Each structure stands twice: as structure tokens, then as C-alpha cells.
Amino acid sequence: MPKGIRAGQPTFWQVFGSGPRPALAIHPSLAHSGIWAPIAAALPDLTLTAFDLPGHGQSGPYDGATDYQKLSAQIAASFIDRPLDLIGHSFGATVALRLAVAAPEAIRTLTLIEPVLFVAAKGTDEWAAYTADEARFYALLDAGQHEAATREFVSRWGAGQPWDTLPAPVRATMIRQIQLIAAAGHANATDPGQILRDGGLEMIDAPVMLIEGAKSPPIIHMITKAIAARLPDVGVARVPGAGHMLPATHPAQVAGLIAVNLERAQ
């Protein structure tokens, strides 16, 4: 399990499998690269590399010098030396989408699991509800109530397990990392990387699969709809009974859908 400097950032990564197809997976906020292990095990055609985002897992801390999404995309790009299958979940999916728009020729297939590019739904009722929820979260964060802010965030974007039943070390790690949600949130709400620029999504000619949970926050479904409408070659799948953290709660279904997308680019 190697560790080195990527885009100037101390970065930990691991490689799952030894299949003929190179792949890169980018995890969500408040998680780590290990979330991909059960999914990779179900995809024997892949040699899947997954890294820990700044401030997560065993990677170094985030110093705030570079926009968080931009830095994450630069780290991810450092792992790409030939066209590959790119997979991302939540914030990781926004990083994957930013890469795909910037260098569509580097992508063999693209799988986006609930990309939290909230600005894609701007102007909808779902956007209004989301911004109200975010206002409560940031009020707690700004007041220094980090545990309460983390509880608020996890209640909407976690795996459905009540906060008080999570193991104490898990809660402590999430509380320590909660400021990273604010760091990532700027890009999710404003799109400084211009992912949604005119003609950007339309340039992705690789097969794309958008995966969402049936029980996820309503804004996710609006984001999926907005992005899918602009992609030339896209499939959309909704996993029954799943919420936002479906790679952790429904890995078999997610792996099966990724496999379907892989088959579209043999």
C-alpha cells in the first residue's frame, strides 16, 4: 500500500485486483479508499487504484492553499497515464466529472454515483430545500459546534445508521474531518472548475453510468436528471432501498451496475 507525494500532497493509495483493465476510484467525503474493496472484489476485470483524498484516511492533511476540488482532481490526474475506467462517489464523483470534462480522451468509461454537484439543480425547489439545510449545517459549524454539525450532515448524507450507534472512533474521525465538508462545499455549490460550462459535458463521448439511491435526498435526483440530459452516451440506474452511501450499503448492486457500464466499452 504505497504512499507518496501527488500534486504536492502526501497521498496514500491502494490497488485492488489484477485484471486487464486499469481503473481509478474516488471516494466520498468522510470516507477513505477502503470503501471500494468489496466493489473491486466483484469486478475481476479491473486493476482498481483508489487513493485517500486530502485529510482523509492515511493521506496528509489539507492545508487550504488550493481549492479542495481542484487539488483532488490534480491528485487523481496523477494516476492517469492511459485511458481508464473512472469511478466516483458523491464528492469523488464531482472530481471524476471534472476530470472527464477536462480530458475526455483519458476516460474509457465513467461511472458517477450520486455526484453532489448541487449547482446543477440551481433554481429548483430541491435546490431551495438543500440551501436551507446547508444554512443550518454552516450555522453550527461557524458556531464551533462541530459534533452537532457532523450529526446534522450524517443524518442527511450518511449510511442511515443513527449517529449514537456509530462506533466512538468513527464519530471522532468524522468530527475531526467535518471542516473538509465546507472546503468541498464551495465547489459543489458554485462550480469553479466550470464542469457545467456550455459544451463541456457534451464532449464526454465515453459511456457514462449515473447511479443513485431511491431513498437519497431529493436534490440528488435533480442533479442526476440535469447531468444525464447533457451527456451523449448515458445510462441512469436507481437502486431500490438505497440511500446516499449505497457503495457501502449495497456494494453488490453498485458493482453490478459498474460492470454493465464496463461492458459498453470493450
C-alpha positions as a LaTeX table, in Angstrom:
\begin{tabular}{lrrr}
\hline
Residue & $x$ (\AA) & $y$ (\AA) & $z$ (\AA) \\
\hline
Met1 & 0.00 & 0.00 & 0.00 \\
Pro2 & 2.07 & 2.92 & $-1.29$ \\
Lys3 & 2.28 & 6.48 & $-0.07$ \\
Gly4 & 3.98 & 9.35 & $-1.85$ \\
Ile5 & 3.68 & 12.95 & $-3.00$ \\
Arg6 & 0.96 & 13.52 & $-5.59$ \\
Ala7 & 0.30 & 17.07 & $-6.83$ \\
Gly8 & 2.37 & 18.28 & $-3.88$ \\
Gln9 & 0.16 & 16.43 & $-1.39$ \\
Pro10 & 1.20 & 13.45 & 0.79 \\
Thr11 & $-1.15$ & 10.81 & $-0.59$ \\
Phe12 & $-1.92$ & 7.21 & 0.34 \\
Trp13 & $-3.33$ & 4.80 & $-2.23$ \\
Gln14 & $-4.03$ & 1.12 & $-2.66$ \\
Val15 & $-4.57$ & $-1.18$ & $-5.61$ \\
Phe16 & $-7.31$ & $-3.81$ & $-5.75$ \\
Gly17 & $-7.24$ & $-6.73$ & $-8.16$ \\
Ser18 & $-5.04$ & $-7.51$ & $-11.15$ \\
Gly19 & $-7.42$ & $-7.51$ & $-14.09$ \\
Pro20 & $-6.54$ & $-6.30$ & $-17.60$ \\
Arg21 & $-8.46$ & $-3.01$ & $-17.33$ \\
Pro22 & $-6.98$ & $-0.10$ & $-15.36$ \\
Ala23 & $-9.46$ & 1.82 & $-13.24$ \\
Leu24 & $-9.41$ & 4.69 & $-10.77$ \\
Ala25 & $-11.97$ & 5.17 & $-8.00$ \\
Ile26 & $-12.51$ & 8.33 & $-5.92$ \\
His27 & $-14.26$ & 8.03 & $-2.56$ \\
Pro28 & $-16.76$ & 10.43 & $-0.92$ \\
Ser29 & $-16.07$ & 12.91 & 1.85 \\
Leu30 & $-15.69$ & 11.49 & 5.37 \\
Ala31 & $-14.68$ & 8.09 & 3.93 \\
His32 & $-11.44$ & 6.59 & 2.60 \\
Ser33 & $-10.16$ & 4.44 & $-0.26$ \\
Gly34 & $-11.04$ & 1.19 & 1.52 \\
Ile35 & $-14.71$ & 1.76 & 0.73 \\
Trp36 & $-14.00$ & 0.35 & $-2.75$ \\
Ala37 & $-12.66$ & $-3.04$ & $-1.58$ \\
Pro38 & $-15.92$ & $-5.04$ & $-1.80$ \\
Ile39 & $-16.86$ & $-3.46$ & $-5.11$ \\
Ala40 & $-13.43$ & $-4.13$ & $-6.60$ \\
Ala41 & $-13.64$ & $-7.75$ & $-5.47$ \\
Ala42 & $-16.77$ & $-8.16$ & $-7.59$ \\
Leu43 & $-15.09$ & $-6.69$ & $-10.69$ \\
Pro44 & $-12.27$ & $-9.11$ & $-11.59$ \\
Asp45 & $-11.58$ & $-7.43$ & $-14.95$ \\
Leu46 & $-10.22$ & $-4.36$ & $-13.15$ \\
Thr47 & $-6.96$ & $-3.36$ & $-11.61$ \\
Leu48 & $-8.50$ & $-0.64$ & $-9.49$ \\
Thr49 & $-6.46$ & 2.12 & $-7.87$ \\
Ala50 & $-8.08$ & 4.12 & $-5.09$ \\
Phe51 & $-6.47$ & 6.96 & $-3.11$ \\
Asp52 & $-7.37$ & 8.78 & 0.09 \\
Leu53 & $-8.48$ & 12.36 & $-0.50$ \\
Pro54 & $-6.57$ & 15.10 & 1.36 \\
Gly55 & $-7.33$ & 14.97 & 5.06 \\
His56 & $-8.85$ & 11.51 & 4.77 \\
Gly57 & $-7.62$ & 8.03 & 5.63 \\
Gln58 & $-3.83$ & 7.89 & 5.59 \\
Ser59 & $-3.25$ & 10.88 & 3.30 \\
Gly60 & $-1.77$ & 14.10 & 4.64 \\
Pro61 & $-3.89$ & 16.97 & 5.96 \\
Tyr62 & $-5.45$ & 19.60 & 3.73 \\
Asp63 & $-3.71$ & 22.96 & 4.18 \\
Gly64 & $-6.29$ & 25.11 & 2.38 \\
Ala65 & $-3.77$ & 26.59 & $-0.07$ \\
Thr66 & $-5.57$ & 25.20 & $-3.15$ \\
Asp67 & $-9.27$ & 24.82 & $-3.87$ \\
Tyr68 & $-10.17$ & 21.41 & $-2.47$ \\
Gln69 & $-11.86$ & 20.02 & $-5.56$ \\
Lys70 & $-9.07$ & 21.32 & $-7.79$ \\
Leu71 & $-6.40$ & 19.70 & $-5.60$ \\
Ser72 & $-8.33$ & 16.43 & $-5.51$ \\
Ala73 & $-8.62$ & 16.47 & $-9.31$ \\
Gln74 & $-4.90$ & 17.14 & $-9.67$ \\
Ile75 & $-4.10$ & 14.18 & $-7.42$ \\
Ala76 & $-6.50$ & 11.94 & $-9.36$ \\
Ala77 & $-5.00$ & 13.06 & $-12.68$ \\
Ser78 & $-1.55$ & 12.00 & $-11.48$ \\
Phe79 & $-2.73$ & 8.38 & $-11.52$ \\
Ile80 & $-3.86$ & 8.51 & $-15.16$ \\
Asp81 & $-1.31$ & 7.59 & $-17.81$ \\
Arg82 & $-3.65$ & 5.90 & $-20.31$ \\
Pro83 & $-7.41$ & 5.73 & $-20.89$ \\
Leu84 & $-9.11$ & 4.05 & $-17.96$ \\
Asp85 & $-12.41$ & 3.31 & $-16.28$ \\
Leu86 & $-13.14$ & 6.17 & $-13.89$ \\
Ile87 & $-15.48$ & 5.75 & $-10.92$ \\
Gly88 & $-16.51$ & 8.33 & $-8.33$ \\
His89 & $-18.99$ & 8.61 & $-5.48$ \\
Ser90 & $-20.51$ & 11.80 & $-4.05$ \\
Phe91 & $-17.76$ & 14.44 & $-3.85$ \\
Gly92 & $-15.49$ & 11.91 & $-5.54$ \\
Ala93 & $-17.93$ & 11.82 & $-8.44$ \\
Thr94 & $-17.64$ & 15.59 & $-8.86$ \\
Val95 & $-13.87$ & 15.16 & $-9.07$ \\
Ala96 & $-14.30$ & 12.38 & $-11.64$ \\
Leu97 & $-16.67$ & 14.55 & $-13.67$ \\
Arg98 & $-14.24$ & 17.47 & $-13.56$ \\
Leu99 & $-11.51$ & 15.18 & $-14.93$ \\
Ala100 & $-13.78$ & 13.79 & $-17.64$ \\
Val101 & $-14.74$ & 17.28 & $-18.84$ \\
Ala102 & $-11.10$ & 18.44 & $-18.82$ \\
Ala103 & $-9.69$ & 15.35 & $-20.58$ \\
Pro104 & $-12.44$ & 13.23 & $-22.14$ \\
Glu105 & $-9.84$ & 11.32 & $-24.17$ \\
Ala106 & $-8.45$ & 9.85 & $-20.91$ \\
Ile107 & $-11.74$ & 8.16 & $-19.98$ \\
Arg108 & $-12.75$ & 4.70 & $-21.20$ \\
Thr109 & $-15.94$ & 4.61 & $-19.13$ \\
Leu110 & $-17.27$ & 6.93 & $-16.45$ \\
Thr111 & $-19.40$ & 5.79 & $-13.51$ \\
Leu112 & $-20.85$ & 8.56 & $-11.34$ \\
Ile113 & $-22.52$ & 7.53 & $-8.09$ \\
Glu114 & $-24.61$ & 10.43 & $-6.78$ \\
Pro115 & $-22.36$ & 13.34 & $-7.78$ \\
Val116 & $-23.04$ & 16.18 & $-5.34$ \\
Leu117 & $-22.67$ & 18.94 & $-7.90$ \\
Phe118 & $-25.56$ & 20.77 & $-6.27$ \\
Val119 & $-25.35$ & 23.81 & $-8.52$ \\
Ala120 & $-26.64$ & 21.61 & $-11.37$ \\
Ala121 & $-30.05$ & 21.77 & $-9.66$ \\
Lys122 & $-29.99$ & 25.52 & $-9.00$ \\
Gly123 & $-33.36$ & 27.19 & $-9.43$ \\
Thr124 & $-35.41$ & 24.13 & $-8.47$ \\
Asp125 & $-37.48$ & 23.55 & $-5.33$ \\
Glu126 & $-34.94$ & 20.88 & $-4.39$ \\
Trp127 & $-32.15$ & 23.48 & $-4.54$ \\
Ala128 & $-34.10$ & 25.75 & $-2.19$ \\
Ala129 & $-34.58$ & 22.93 & 0.30 \\
Tyr130 & $-30.92$ & 21.98 & 0.05 \\
Thr131 & $-29.72$ & 25.54 & 0.71 \\
Ala132 & $-31.95$ & 25.72 & 3.79 \\
Asp133 & $-30.42$ & 22.51 & 5.11 \\
Glu134 & $-26.93$ & 23.81 & 4.36 \\
Ala135 & $-27.65$ & 27.04 & 6.24 \\
Arg136 & $-28.37$ & 25.02 & 9.40 \\
Phe137 & $-25.21$ & 22.99 & 8.92 \\
Tyr138 & $-22.97$ & 26.02 & 8.40 \\
Ala139 & $-24.53$ & 27.88 & 11.33 \\
Leu140 & $-23.48$ & 25.01 & 13.60 \\
Leu141 & $-20.04$ & 24.84 & 12.01 \\
Asp142 & $-19.49$ & 28.60 & 12.32 \\
Ala143 & $-20.53$ & 28.44 & 15.97 \\
Gly144 & $-17.86$ & 25.83 & 16.65 \\
Gln145 & $-20.44$ & 23.13 & 17.34 \\
His146 & $-18.58$ & 20.54 & 15.31 \\
Glu147 & $-20.25$ & 17.46 & 16.74 \\
Ala148 & $-23.72$ & 18.91 & 16.17 \\
Ala149 & $-22.71$ & 19.92 & 12.63 \\
Thr150 & $-21.40$ & 16.43 & 11.93 \\
Arg151 & $-24.57$ & 14.86 & 13.28 \\
Glu152 & $-26.62$ & 17.13 & 11.02 \\
Phe153 & $-24.53$ & 16.24 & 7.98 \\
Val154 & $-24.55$ & 12.49 & 8.62 \\
Ser155 & $-28.31$ & 12.48 & 9.16 \\
Arg156 & $-28.75$ & 13.54 & 5.51 \\
Trp157 & $-25.71$ & 12.05 & 3.81 \\
Gly158 & $-24.73$ & 9.05 & 5.92 \\
Ala159 & $-25.50$ & 5.36 & 5.58 \\
Gly160 & $-28.73$ & 5.56 & 7.56 \\
Gln161 & $-27.23$ & 4.39 & 10.87 \\
Pro162 & $-28.22$ & 6.58 & 13.85 \\
Trp163 & $-25.36$ & 8.81 & 14.97 \\
Asp164 & $-25.31$ & 7.50 & 18.54 \\
Thr165 & $-24.92$ & 3.90 & 17.35 \\
Leu166 & $-21.77$ & 4.62 & 15.33 \\
Pro167 & $-18.55$ & 3.46 & 17.00 \\
Ala168 & $-16.91$ & 6.22 & 19.02 \\
Pro169 & $-13.69$ & 6.23 & 16.89 \\
Val170 & $-15.78$ & 6.64 & 13.72 \\
Arg171 & $-17.67$ & 9.58 & 15.23 \\
Ala172 & $-14.42$ & 11.17 & 16.38 \\
Thr173 & $-12.86$ & 10.88 & 12.92 \\
Met174 & $-15.90$ & 12.41 & 11.25 \\
Ile175 & $-15.95$ & 15.31 & 13.72 \\
Arg176 & $-12.25$ & 15.92 & 13.08 \\
Gln177 & $-12.84$ & 15.93 & 9.32 \\
Ile178 & $-16.07$ & 17.92 & 9.21 \\
Gln179 & $-14.31$ & 21.14 & 8.14 \\
Leu180 & $-13.45$ & 19.34 & 4.89 \\
Ile181 & $-17.16$ & 19.34 & 4.02 \\
Ala182 & $-17.01$ & 23.12 & 3.99 \\
Ala183 & $-13.85$ & 23.00 & 1.86 \\
Ala184 & $-15.55$ & 20.76 & $-0.70$ \\
Gly185 & $-18.89$ & 22.52 & $-0.44$ \\
His186 & $-17.73$ & 25.67 & $-2.19$ \\
Ala187 & $-17.04$ & 23.79 & $-5.43$ \\
Asn188 & $-20.23$ & 21.75 & $-5.15$ \\
Ala189 & $-22.34$ & 24.89 & $-4.91$ \\
Thr190 & $-20.51$ & 27.23 & $-7.30$ \\
Asp191 & $-18.67$ & 25.06 & $-9.88$ \\
Pro192 & $-15.34$ & 26.94 & $-10.03$ \\
Gly193 & $-13.99$ & 24.20 & $-12.32$ \\
Gln194 & $-16.72$ & 25.05 & $-14.86$ \\
Ile195 & $-17.85$ & 21.45 & $-15.17$ \\
Leu196 & $-21.25$ & 22.70 & $-16.32$ \\
Arg197 & $-19.89$ & 25.14 & $-18.90$ \\
Asp198 & $-21.54$ & 25.16 & $-22.31$ \\
Gly199 & $-20.33$ & 22.20 & $-24.34$ \\
Gly200 & $-18.35$ & 20.63 & $-21.50$ \\
Leu201 & $-20.46$ & 17.61 & $-20.61$ \\
Glu202 & $-21.32$ & 17.14 & $-24.26$ \\
Met203 & $-17.64$ & 16.42 & $-25.01$ \\
Ile204 & $-17.67$ & 13.23 & $-22.92$ \\
Asp205 & $-18.18$ & 10.53 & $-25.53$ \\
Ala206 & $-17.30$ & 7.61 & $-23.24$ \\
Pro207 & $-20.16$ & 5.51 & $-21.87$ \\
Val208 & $-21.44$ & 7.08 & $-18.64$ \\
Met209 & $-23.49$ & 5.43 & $-15.91$ \\
Leu210 & $-25.23$ & 7.60 & $-13.31$ \\
Ile211 & $-26.23$ & 5.62 & $-10.22$ \\
Glu212 & $-28.45$ & 6.90 & $-7.42$ \\
Gly213 & $-30.26$ & 5.53 & $-4.40$ \\
Ala214 & $-34.04$ & 5.52 & $-4.38$ \\
Lys215 & $-34.06$ & 6.92 & $-0.81$ \\
Ser216 & $-31.44$ & 9.61 & $-1.34$ \\
Pro217 & $-32.14$ & 13.33 & $-0.74$ \\
Pro218 & $-34.41$ & 14.71 & $-3.49$ \\
Ile219 & $-31.77$ & 17.08 & $-4.85$ \\
Ile220 & $-29.71$ & 14.07 & $-5.93$ \\
His221 & $-32.42$ & 13.05 & $-8.38$ \\
Met222 & $-32.48$ & 16.57 & $-9.84$ \\
Ile223 & $-28.68$ & 16.57 & $-10.24$ \\
Thr224 & $-28.83$ & 13.20 & $-11.98$ \\
Lys225 & $-31.54$ & 14.42 & $-14.34$ \\
Ala226 & $-29.67$ & 17.64 & $-15.18$ \\
Ile227 & $-26.36$ & 15.94 & $-15.90$ \\
Ala228 & $-27.84$ & 12.99 & $-17.80$ \\
Ala229 & $-29.73$ & 15.33 & $-20.12$ \\
Arg230 & $-26.45$ & 16.68 & $-21.48$ \\
Leu231 & $-24.39$ & 13.50 & $-21.89$ \\
Pro232 & $-24.21$ & 11.85 & $-25.34$ \\
Asp233 & $-23.99$ & 8.24 & $-24.11$ \\
Val234 & $-25.56$ & 7.77 & $-20.68$ \\
Gly235 & $-27.47$ & 5.26 & $-18.63$ \\
Val236 & $-29.25$ & 6.04 & $-15.37$ \\
Ala237 & $-29.91$ & 3.48 & $-12.63$ \\
Arg238 & $-31.72$ & 3.81 & $-9.30$ \\
Val239 & $-31.04$ & 1.23 & $-6.57$ \\
Pro240 & $-34.20$ & 0.36 & $-4.60$ \\
Gly241 & $-33.96$ & 0.82 & $-0.85$ \\
Ala242 & $-30.58$ & 2.58 & $-1.05$ \\
Gly243 & $-29.60$ & 6.00 & 0.22 \\
His244 & $-26.60$ & 8.19 & $-0.47$ \\
Met245 & $-23.97$ & 5.78 & 0.82 \\
Leu246 & $-25.02$ & 2.95 & $-1.50$ \\
Pro247 & $-21.46$ & 1.73 & $-2.30$ \\
Ala248 & $-21.19$ & 0.85 & 1.41 \\
Thr249 & $-24.74$ & $-0.40$ & 1.94 \\
His250 & $-25.42$ & $-2.01$ & $-1.46$ \\
Pro251 & $-22.00$ & $-2.94$ & $-2.89$ \\
Ala252 & $-23.25$ & $-5.91$ & $-4.93$ \\
Gln253 & $-25.83$ & $-3.81$ & $-6.77$ \\
Val254 & $-23.36$ & $-0.99$ & $-7.36$ \\
Ala255 & $-20.71$ & $-3.40$ & $-8.65$ \\
Gly256 & $-23.25$ & $-4.99$ & $-10.98$ \\
Leu257 & $-24.14$ & $-1.61$ & $-12.47$ \\
Ile258 & $-20.49$ & $-0.67$ & $-12.89$ \\
Ala259 & $-20.00$ & $-3.99$ & $-14.71$ \\
Val260 & $-22.83$ & $-3.11$ & $-17.09$ \\
Asn261 & $-21.10$ & 0.17 & $-17.90$ \\
Leu262 & $-17.74$ & $-1.56$ & $-18.41$ \\
Glu263 & $-19.33$ & $-3.86$ & $-20.97$ \\
Arg264 & $-20.31$ & $-0.83$ & $-23.06$ \\
Ala265 & $-16.64$ & $-0.14$ & $-23.85$ \\
Gln266 & $-14.94$ & $-3.45$ & $-24.56$ \\
\hline
\end{tabular}
